Amino acid sequence: MEANRAETGTAVSIELSVVVPIYNEEESVRPLVTRIREAMADFGKPWELILVNDGSTDATLVNARKELAIGDLRLKIVELQRNFGQTAAMQAGIDIAAGRLIATLDGDLQNDPRDIPAMVTAIEERELDLLVGWRKNRQDGLFLRKIPSWCANYLIGKITGVKLHDYGCSLKVYQASIIKQVKLMGEMHRFIPAWVAGVVPSSRIGEMPVTHHARQHGTSKYGISRTFRVILDLLSVLFFMRYKARPGHFFGSIGLAAGGLSALILFYLFIDKFVLGNDIGTRPMLIVGVMLFLSSVQLITTGILSEMMARLYSGENDTPPYIVRKVFDREGSDA
């Protein structure tokens, strides 16, 4: 614990920041902090704990602030203005983290903090930028959680090319310099390895088995509807991974294909009308050909506009996907 003790008047270089988004976890906060402290007792280097309260409506924030009184714990509590979702809460914690490495985990006690020191050692020894936890013996329901997760992991691996067993595990360790280059939005925390693969080679992303516990308090924030959101998010990830810097290629390719098919149809009808002398005015093929031509023009122009918007967005938009109400330090004041 001595390595984590505050040093008055001295700038301490933080080795590890542990970021935990929490939402309506009033019963889990105290045992969570206790387990993290116990897990990091022999870490031997300065570390900090960052709890991000994602607009909880119960006593989560009150219970979390009680932990500020612990003398040997470097703790920050980030209070978001409302519920922005796990991804935004995770981004808020990452933005405020001062550590050279950043570890993230869930606040429901299902991830085991005792895996963190081993993961920190592994990410250094294996020279990785991201180490993902693999819940090899997952303690969740088979039909509502495991099967949808298996299907999602297979699809994500196939589409993104990043081969992992468990994308959804929140227990991950990052090189801070890398994860701070990635902007998380929407519900994209499930696809963090895919986003990281956009800035580093996939060979620098690894995984290791971790312990997983059954939920002890509260209720799960996820249901079967998550499967459908994952599919939609997966399509978004595919688009951003391949066409973020060149969206005009996506729309333009479809537009050119539609235009080519339109040209073939209209050429055929031209021959049928002016060479063979047949009446084409009432034929559905004429309507199809004209509609494909109009669609082609619209898609190509949409691609040009999207290229312009992408350049403006990448150059000017630095707005975070969350709003912080207050940050509490050990004294309970703004940090």
Secondary structure as UniProt FT lines:
FT   HELIX           2..4
FT   TURN            8..9
FT   STRAND          16..22
FT   TURN            26..28
FT   HELIX           29..39
FT   TURN            40..42
FT   STRAND          47..53
FT   HELIX           60..66
FT   HELIX           67..69
FT   TURN            71..72
FT   STRAND          75..80
FT   HELIX           86..96
FT   STRAND          101..104
FT   HELIX           113..115
FT   HELIX           116..125
FT   TURN            126..127
FT   STRAND          130..134
FT   TURN            136..137
FT   HELIX           142..146
FT   HELIX           147..160
FT   STRAND          172..175
FT   HELIX           176..179
FT   TURN            180..181
FT   TURN            186..187
FT   HELIX           188..191
FT   HELIX           192..196
FT   TURN            197..199
FT   HELIX           202..204
FT   STRAND          205..209
FT   HELIX           225..243
FT   HELIX           247..274
FT   TURN            281..282
FT   HELIX           284..316
FT   STRAND          324..328
FT   TURN            330..331
//
